[in-house]
Amino acid sequence: MQSGTILPPAMIAALFSFALISSITPGPNNIMLAVSGVNFGLRRTLPHMIGIFTGLMLIVIAIGLGLGFVFSHYPLVRGGLRIGGILYTLWLSWKIATAGSLGGGEMPHPMRFSGAFAFQWVNPKLWVMAVAIVALYVRPGHTLADTALVSAMQAAISWPVMLLWAGFGAGLRDMLQIPARIRAFNIVMGLALAASVLALLRM
């Protein structure tokens, strides 16, 4: 087949399912978006979402165009990035768990674009997902066409999913105005974030 040949319909359907499930399930980004929605509302969480989206797209494209080759030939690079990402995410889980009130404690402001963008480069779940989606759906000899399709699919799914998680948090905002409730919510979400990243140690 020529390099421009599109994926067969069955593979496109499988790609959609993979991208949706890997995007919508709880992970560092989604949990932090829900926490930000609760603590700061949907509008103030938008820079966080834009940072996630920009980092995600660049990583998927970079892996599709050849960064996966580096990881396969230099596993220490991937291993170091993975461990660093896990440690950083555990630190973020502590920051969330110790945020005692809406916009207080260890979370005085929402994550900015730069912070959210930088986090994607050490987000272990994102790297696992991006490497897997490229390995499954970017065919040898079809790199440009398949990477473009995978990136477009991921982009189309990412925004509704991010809005869903941040909106879920924002919807709980009024109910969690009571300090004891928001403290309990932040502790639970901090523990969930830690659990989501520690689960990757078995992968």
C-alpha positions as CSV (number, residue, x, y, z in Angstrom):
1,M,0.0,0.0,0.0
2,Q,1.1,3.6,-0.6
3,S,2.1,5.8,2.3
4,G,-1.1,7.9,1.9
5,T,-3.6,5.0,2.3
6,I,-5.9,5.6,5.2
7,L,-6.5,3.0,7.9
8,P,-9.3,0.5,7.2
9,P,-12.7,1.4,8.8
10,A,-12.4,-1.4,11.3
11,M,-9.1,0.0,12.5
12,I,-10.5,3.5,12.7
13,A,-13.3,2.3,14.9
14,A,-10.8,0.5,17.1
15,L,-8.7,3.7,17.2
16,F,-11.7,5.7,18.3
17,S,-12.5,3.2,21.1
18,F,-8.9,3.1,22.3
19,A,-8.6,6.9,22.3
20,L,-12.0,7.4,24.1
21,I,-11.4,4.8,26.8
22,S,-7.8,5.9,27.4
23,S,-8.9,9.5,27.6
24,I,-12.0,9.3,29.7
25,T,-10.8,6.9,32.4
26,P,-9.4,8.4,35.6
27,G,-5.8,9.5,35.4
28,P,-3.7,12.4,36.5
29,N,-5.1,15.0,34.0
30,N,-8.7,14.1,34.6
31,I,-8.5,14.0,38.3
32,M,-6.7,17.3,38.5
33,L,-9.3,18.9,36.1
34,A,-12.1,17.7,38.4
35,V,-10.3,19.2,41.4
36,S,-9.7,22.4,39.6
37,G,-13.3,22.6,38.5
38,V,-14.4,22.3,42.2
39,N,-11.8,24.7,43.6
40,F,-11.8,27.4,40.8
41,G,-14.7,26.8,38.4
42,L,-14.8,25.9,34.7
43,R,-13.7,29.3,33.3
44,R,-10.6,29.5,35.4
45,T,-9.7,25.9,34.5
46,L,-9.5,26.7,30.8
47,P,-5.8,27.6,30.7
48,H,-5.2,24.2,32.5
49,M,-7.1,22.4,29.7
50,I,-5.3,24.3,26.9
51,G,-2.0,23.3,28.5
52,I,-3.0,19.7,28.6
53,F,-4.2,19.7,25.0
54,T,-1.1,21.4,23.6
55,G,1.3,19.0,25.4
56,L,-0.8,16.0,24.5
57,M,-0.8,16.8,20.8
58,L,2.9,17.5,20.7
59,I,3.7,14.3,22.4
60,V,1.5,12.1,20.2
61,I,2.9,13.8,17.1
62,A,6.5,13.5,18.3
63,I,6.1,9.8,19.1
64,G,4.3,9.1,15.8
65,L,7.1,10.8,13.9
66,G,9.9,8.9,15.6
67,L,10.3,9.5,19.3
68,G,9.1,5.9,19.9
69,F,12.3,4.8,18.2
70,V,14.4,6.5,20.8
71,F,12.4,4.8,23.6
72,S,12.7,1.4,22.0
73,H,16.5,1.7,21.6
74,Y,17.2,3.6,24.8
75,P,14.9,2.1,27.5
76,L,16.8,4.0,30.3
77,V,15.5,7.3,28.8
78,R,11.9,6.1,29.0
79,G,12.5,4.5,32.4
80,G,13.9,7.8,33.8
81,L,11.1,9.8,32.4
82,R,8.6,7.4,33.9
83,I,10.0,7.4,37.4
84,G,10.4,11.2,37.4
85,G,6.8,11.5,36.3
86,I,5.5,9.2,39.0
87,L,7.4,11.1,41.7
88,Y,6.1,14.5,40.4
89,T,2.5,13.2,40.3
90,L,2.8,11.9,43.8
91,W,3.9,15.4,44.9
92,L,0.9,16.9,43.1
93,S,-1.4,14.4,44.9
94,W,-0.1,15.7,48.2
95,K,-0.7,19.3,47.1
96,I,-4.3,18.4,46.2
97,A,-4.9,16.5,49.4
98,T,-3.7,19.3,51.6
99,A,-5.8,22.0,49.9
100,G,-8.1,22.7,52.8
101,S,-10.7,25.0,51.3
102,L,-11.9,26.3,47.9
103,G,-8.8,27.9,46.4
104,G,-6.9,27.6,49.7
105,G,-4.3,25.6,51.4
106,E,-1.7,24.2,48.9
107,M,-3.9,25.3,45.9
108,P,-4.2,29.1,46.0
109,H,-4.7,29.3,42.2
110,P,-5.5,27.0,39.3
111,M,-2.8,25.3,37.3
112,R,-1.6,27.7,34.6
113,F,-1.0,26.9,30.9
114,S,2.7,26.6,31.4
115,G,2.4,24.3,34.4
116,A,-0.2,22.0,32.7
117,F,1.9,21.9,29.4
118,A,5.1,21.1,31.3
119,F,3.3,18.3,33.3
120,Q,2.4,16.4,30.1
121,W,6.1,15.7,29.5
122,V,6.3,13.8,32.8
123,N,2.8,12.5,32.9
124,P,3.3,8.7,33.0
125,K,-0.3,7.8,31.9
126,L,0.0,10.1,28.9
127,W,3.3,8.5,27.8
128,V,1.9,5.0,28.2
129,M,-1.2,5.9,26.2
130,A,0.7,7.8,23.5
131,V,3.3,5.0,22.9
132,A,0.5,2.4,22.8
133,I,-1.7,4.3,20.4
134,V,1.2,4.9,18.0
135,A,2.4,1.3,18.3
136,L,-1.1,0.1,17.4
137,Y,-2.2,2.5,14.8
138,V,0.8,4.0,13.0
139,R,1.9,1.6,10.4
140,P,5.4,1.3,8.9
141,G,5.4,3.2,5.6
142,H,2.3,5.2,6.6
143,T,3.9,7.4,9.2
144,L,2.6,10.8,8.1
145,A,-0.9,9.7,7.2
146,D,-1.5,7.6,10.3
147,T,0.1,10.1,12.7
148,A,-2.2,12.8,11.3
149,L,-5.2,10.5,11.7
150,V,-4.3,9.5,15.3
151,S,-3.6,13.1,16.3
152,A,-6.9,14.3,14.8
153,M,-8.8,11.5,16.6
154,Q,-7.1,12.3,19.9
155,A,-7.8,16.0,19.4
156,A,-11.5,15.5,18.7
157,I,-11.9,13.3,21.8
158,S,-9.7,15.3,24.2
159,W,-11.8,18.5,24.5
160,P,-15.2,16.9,25.3
161,V,-13.5,14.6,27.8
162,M,-11.7,17.5,29.5
163,L,-14.8,19.6,29.6
164,L,-16.7,16.6,31.1
165,W,-14.2,16.2,34.0
166,A,-13.8,19.9,34.7
167,G,-17.5,20.4,34.4
168,F,-18.1,17.5,36.8
169,G,-16.0,19.3,39.3
170,A,-17.5,22.7,38.7
171,G,-21.0,21.1,39.2
172,L,-20.0,20.0,42.7
173,R,-18.7,23.5,43.6
174,D,-21.9,24.7,45.4
175,M,-22.3,21.5,47.3
176,L,-18.7,21.6,48.5
177,Q,-18.8,25.2,49.9
178,I,-18.7,23.7,53.4
179,P,-15.0,23.6,54.4
180,A,-15.2,20.0,55.8
181,R,-16.7,18.7,52.5
182,I,-14.1,20.3,50.3
183,R,-11.3,19.1,52.6
184,A,-12.7,15.6,52.3
185,F,-13.1,15.9,48.5
186,N,-9.5,17.1,48.1
187,I,-8.2,14.3,50.3
188,V,-10.1,11.6,48.3
189,M,-9.0,13.1,45.0
190,G,-5.4,13.4,46.1
191,L,-5.5,9.7,47.1
192,A,-7.1,8.8,43.8
193,L,-4.4,10.7,41.9
194,A,-1.7,8.8,43.8
195,A,-3.5,5.5,43.2
196,S,-3.8,6.2,39.4
197,V,-0.1,6.8,39.0
198,L,1.1,4.0,41.3
199,A,-1.0,1.5,39.3
200,L,1.4,2.2,36.4
201,L,4.3,0.7,38.4
202,R,2.8,-2.7,37.5
203,M,2.9,-1.9,33.7
